[in-house]
Amino acid sequence: MKIASFFLIFFLLASVNAFQINGTNVSCEDLKIYSSSILGEKIPSSVPYQNEIFNFYFENESLGNLEINEGVLSNFSCEKNENATYDIKVNNEKLFENFDSNLSAIKILNQKLSSNEINIDGRTFGKKFKWFFTKFALKVVGWF
């Protein structure tokens, strides 16, 4: 499902900086190189996050932010953005290791959210409300 894939891209961007890949430490600058390959990509219209700024954290340490403008991934930066609309917190450096490959992306995402390996917090009441309904929709879709 495209919505889960969209969120998994964000979590991957957030978590890649938090650990080593093939024994090599990954810096934010390395992450910027990777993110440049997806900047300019249009996100699916079914994703209700068309104009947002996501700050990423790993164990409460800021990793940077990703910005969406008019449904297009427009900017990735290594700094925390004070105008962010959501905070995404990754609490497990092995976020994408040892998961059941038979599960759909939505089920994997729901597992990570339920186990608090990933936390998403809206910065305003409206954004909290929007995330609550998105999380509910992901759970319902995960049943099928």
C-alpha positions in Angstrom: 0.0 0.0 0.0 1.3 3.4 -1.0 0.5 5.1 2.3 2.6 2.6 4.3 5.4 2.9 1.8 5.3 6.7 2.2 5.8 6.4 6.0 8.4 3.8 5.7 10.5 6.1 3.5 10.4 8.7 6.3 11.3 6.2 9.0 14.2 4.9 6.9 15.5 8.4 6.4 15.2 8.9 10.1 16.8 5.6 11.1 19.6 5.4 8.6 21.5 8.1 10.4 21.2 6.3 13.7 23.3 3.3 13.0 26.0 1.8 10.8 25.4 0.4 7.3 27.8 -2.4 6.3 30.1 -1.4 9.2 30.3 2.2 8.1 29.1 5.1 10.2 26.5 7.1 8.3 26.5 10.9 8.6 23.7 13.3 8.0 25.6 14.4 4.8 25.4 10.8 3.6 21.8 10.9 4.3 21.4 14.1 2.3 22.9 12.4 -0.7 20.4 9.6 -0.4 17.5 11.9 0.2 18.4 13.9 -3.0 17.4 10.9 -5.0 13.8 11.2 -3.7 13.5 15.0 -3.5 11.1 16.2 -6.2 9.1 13.0 -6.0 5.3 13.4 -5.8 3.7 11.5 -2.9 0.4 9.6 -3.6 -2.7 11.8 -3.5 -4.2 9.3 -1.0 -1.6 10.3 1.6 -3.2 13.1 3.7 0.1 14.8 4.3 0.5 17.2 1.4 2.0 20.2 3.1 4.0 19.2 6.2 7.4 19.4 7.8 8.6 16.3 9.7 11.4 16.6 12.3 13.2 13.3 12.9 14.7 12.2 16.2 16.6 9.1 17.3 16.5 8.5 21.0 15.6 12.2 21.5 18.5 13.4 19.4 17.6 15.5 16.4 18.5 14.0 13.0 17.0 16.6 10.7 13.8 17.3 8.8 11.9 16.5 5.7 9.5 18.9 4.0 6.6 18.3 1.7 5.1 21.2 -0.3 2.1 20.7 -2.5 2.5 16.9 -2.4 6.1 17.0 -3.4 9.1 16.0 -1.3 10.9 19.3 -1.4 13.6 19.6 1.1 15.7 17.5 3.5 18.0 19.2 6.0 20.2 18.0 8.9 18.8 20.7 11.2 15.7 20.6 13.3 13.0 22.8 11.8 11.2 25.1 14.3 8.2 25.2 12.0 7.7 21.4 11.9 4.2 20.1 12.0 5.1 16.6 13.2 7.9 15.0 15.2 8.9 11.4 14.3 10.8 9.6 17.0 12.6 6.4 16.3 13.5 4.5 19.5 15.2 1.4 18.0 18.4 1.4 16.0 17.4 -2.0 14.5 14.1 -0.7 13.2 14.2 -2.6 9.9 16.1 -5.7 11.0 14.5 -9.0 11.8 11.0 -8.3 10.7 8.7 -10.9 9.1 9.1 -10.5 5.3 5.7 -12.2 4.9 4.0 -9.2 6.5 2.7 -6.3 4.4 4.3 -2.8 4.8 1.2 -1.7 6.7 1.4 -4.6 9.2 5.1 -3.9 9.8 4.4 -0.2 10.3 1.5 -1.0 12.7 3.9 -3.3 14.7 6.5 -0.6 14.9 3.9 1.9 16.1 2.4 -0.4 18.6 5.7 -1.4 20.1 6.7 2.3 20.4 9.7 1.8 18.2 8.3 4.7 16.2 6.3 7.6 17.8 4.7 10.3 15.8 3.5 13.4 17.5 1.6 16.3 15.9 2.7 19.6 17.1 -0.7 21.2 17.2 -4.1 19.9 18.3 -5.2 19.7 14.6 -2.1 17.7 13.7 -2.5 15.3 16.6 -6.1 14.8 15.6 -5.1 14.1 12.0 -2.4 11.6 13.1 -5.0 9.8 15.3 -7.2 9.2 12.4 -4.3 8.2 10.1 -3.2 5.7 12.7 -6.7 4.3 13.1 -7.0 4.0 9.3 -3.7 2.1 9.1 -4.9 -0.3 11.8 -8.2 -1.0 9.9 -6.4 -1.5 6.6 -3.9 -3.8 8.4 -6.8 -6.2 9.2 -7.2 -7.1 5.6 
